[in-house]
């Protein structure tokens, strides 16, 4: 397997693990601090909406600045088709 792909998959696995852990521990912690169910759900809703907004912003910025960058293999294929 490609080293970059291994790093990508490891990063995604680590992110999933931490988000799962956060989804279990954070409500318990907030409940222990005497937050109501409504307050805990508002915290998680705000986090989810914030994550969606950031994902959209990163996607738009990537498209605006890096849409013409291609891997070397793809550039070679495109150059071969043009000739």
N, C-alpha and C positions, 0 to 999 in steps of 0.2 A: 504494500500500500504506500502511496505517496506520503512523504513526511508532512507536507502542508495539510493534506486531508486528515491525517491522524491528529494533528494539532487542532484543526477545526472541530473534529468530532469530540475530542477531549474537552475543548472549551464549551461546546454545546452541552455535553453531559454534565460538566461542572455547574453550568448555569441552571440546568434543569434541577439538579440536586439542591442547589441553594434556594431556588424558588420554591421547591417542594417543602424544604425545611422551613422557610419563611412562612409559607402558608399554614403550617401547623403550629409553629412556636409563637408567631406574632399575635394571633388571636388569644392564645392562652396568656401571654404576657400582658396584653391590654386588658383582658378580663381580670387578671390579678390586680391591675392598677385601678379597678372599679370603673372601667369604661363600659358604657351600655352597648347592647348589641347593635343599635343604630349607629353609634359612634365608631365602633369597630368596622362595620360595613362601609361607612363613609370613608374611612381611612383606606380600605382596600379598593373602593371604587375610584377614589382620587388617584391612587397608585396605578390602577389599570388604565385610566384615561390618560394619565401622564405618560405611561409607557407607549400607548397608541400614538399620541401626539409626537413623541420623540422618534418613534419608528418612522412615521410619515415624514417628519422633517429630515431625517437622515437619508431616506429614500429619495426625496426631492433634491437634496443637495448632491447626493451621489450622481443622480441623473444629470444634474446641471453641470457638474465639473468633470466627471469621469466616464461619461457614456462612450467616448471615442477610444478609450484605452482598451486594448485587446491583448490577450496572451500571445506570445511569440508564435505558437503553433497556428493560431487562427489568422494572424497577420500573414504568415507564409502561405496558408491555403488561399487567402483572399488575393495575394499577389500572384499566385499561380493561376487562378481563374481569370485574372485581368489580362494576362498575356495571351 
